[in-house]
Amino acid sequence: MAEVVVGLESSLALQEKSTEWSISVNQVPPELVIVNGKPLCQEELVQLLSCPNPPRKLKPRKYWYDKSSGLWGMEGKKPCQFITPRLNVGDFMWRNASNGNTNILVNNREITKPELYMMQVAGINCVRQPHFWCSPDGSFQEEGQQHIKERIYSKPKVKFFCYFVSLPIPLSSGNSDQES
């Protein structure tokens, strides 16, 4: 029995080393992946790629990352995916990370027009240009308020709208495919 366990352990160790080797050979150089204005180091890239929900098709580019909600996108563009939130990668997200022009902030990022329209479809009043916090499950809360609005991404009309304008939906909304 001990021989079987030892054989199994060495087989698992060999598989692990093989996986580590293939990951390091196939990955992009960390300094060419820039998150919130900061080139990543090797440890940050490993954390990003090995998290439960990593970015798909990572390439040498500039990205923005909302650590609070897990939203991820290319710098100057609308979000394209929800990844694992609260990763210690990159720098602080800038207000203009996605090149939004709505004067409405979500987690300190000025959102894009499609995101504003999605919030309006969800029934969130944005007339006074409020600031919001968004959690990884899609719950919205107006800054300075105690009332948490429902998880807007779980509404069928919001899911349809997100699909229509290619906005991502968090995994916790019941959709296994985040990217539309």
Sequence and secondary structure as in RCSB ss.txt:
>XXXX:A:sequence
MAEVVVGLESSLALQEKSTEWSISVNQVPPELVIVNGKPLCQEELVQLLSCPNPPRKLKPRKYWYDKSSGLWGME
GKKPCQFITPRLNVGDFMWRNASNGNTNILVNNREITKPELYMMQVAGINCVRQPHFWCSPDGSFQEEGQQHIKE
RIYSKPKVKFFCYFVSLPIPLSSGNSDQES
>XXXX:A:secstr
 HHHHHHHHHHHHHHHHHHHHHHHHHS  GGG EETTEE  HHHHHHHHHSSS  SS  SSEEEE TTT EEEET
TS   EE  SS   S    TTTT   SS EETTEE  HHHHHHHHHTT   TT  EEEE TT EEEETT   EEE
EGGGSHHHHHHHHHHT    GGGT S    
